[in-house]
C-alpha cells in the first residue's frame, strides 16, 4: 500500500515548516562536546526536550552487573561513561497500530587537533547544503530527526496510534552498552529505527567489533648500551605485524559469507592509539597499543577474542625477546557480534514505500563494516532493526558534515514510516 498522496503532501509540508527549528535543535545538540564520559549535560537537555513534548519519561544508569552478565555486554572499564540513558514514551489513546523504538546516541568521538578543522568542531555552522560539526552527522542529526518526525505529525493534528519509545543512549562509540541497557531495562517494540548517517540506504549487514589493548614490557638501559636492553616499542611493531597477519586470514575467510564475499577487505584492523616509553635517551621499558578489529556476523565476540589472544601468544613464542616477556592482551571496549537483517519484513516494506515517496527512488541496502546499535535489537529482540539515515561526509574525521537536503528527505520518510507502521489518531 502506497502512502496516501494527500497525507504525503501534508507531512512533507509539515517537515518543511518545522525544518528551521529542526536544524537549530541539531545545532544545539552539536554545541555540547559530548565525548565519552561527558554526556551528562546533553542528556539533561535531551530530557527536557522529551518532557516538553509530553512524553512519559524514564532516566536510568547503566547497570554494570546486568551488562557483564549478558553475552553482548562489553567490559565496564574506568573509562566507561556514567551518564544516564534517557527515554521518552508516547502512549496513544488507543493501541491500534504497531509499536516502534526510535533510538539515537549522543556520544561522539574526540575531535582531534582543532587546527585541522575549518571552524570549531563544536561550533555548528551551516554552509550551502551542509551542517558542520563533530557529531552533527554521527548522529545528532538523526537524534533530532527522531523528535521532529513526530513533531511533523503533531503539527498536522496527528499522533502515532501505537506506543513509540524514543531512546537517547551513550556508549555507542565505545561499547554498545547503552543500547544494550535499554534492552535489559525491558523496552521492546515491533520494530526499531535508528537514523545513523547511512547515505539514504538501509543497512543489510553489519560487522561485529572487538576492542583490545596489547601491552609489551621491555628492558630499560641507556641508549649507549641499547644492544643489551629490549626496546618495547620495537617489539610492539613486531606484534602489530602478527595482528596484520590475523587480519589477512580473517579477510580470506569471506568466501561463502553473504554480503561480505564480494568485498575486497571487509575485516579492518585499526591500531588506533599507541603510547610508550618515558625518556628519549632511555630504551623504552613499555609500550601499549589500543586496537579495533571487525568480526563477521555469526562469529561470537568471545571466539574472536580467543583468536586474537592465540595469535599474539603464538607470535611471542617465536620472538627472541617476547618469548621470555609475553605481551599482555586485555579487552577494554566493544565486545559485540555483527548481524544480518533478514529480507522481506513488513517493516522494511513500509520503510521502502516511505523512502520512495520522500525521495522518488527505490530504497537500496548495503553492508557496512562498522558497529551499529541495531545489533542489540536484531540479535536479542529478534525484531526488524532498521538503520537508515542521511547523507554525510567525514564522520569521525575533520569538518564532519551532514547534508541538509538529505536530512529533510530522511525526516519526511521517517514521518511517513511512523504514520503507516504505527497508524495515526488525532493528536
Secondary structure, DSSP 4 states (H G I P E B T S, - for coil): -PPPHHHHHHHHHHHHHHHHHHHHHHHHHHTS--BTT--HHHHHHHHHHHHHTT-EEEEE---HHHHHHSTTPPP--TTS--PPEEEEEE--SS--S--EEEEEE--B-----GGGSSS-TTS-EEETTEEESTTIIIIIHHHHHHHHHHHHHHHTTEEESS-EEEEEES-TTTT-HHHHHHHHHT---SEEEE----TT-EEEEE-EEEEEEEEEE-B--BGGGGGGSB-HHHHHHHHHHHHHHHHHHHHHTTTT-TTTTT-S----EEEEEEEE-S-TTB--SEEEEEEEEEE-TT--HHHHHHHHHHHHHHHHHHSTTTTTS--EEE--S-EE--EEPPTT-HHHHHHHHHHHHHHSS---EEEESS--THHHIIIII-SEEEEB---EE-TTSTT-EEEHHHHHHHHHHHHHHHHHHH-EEE-
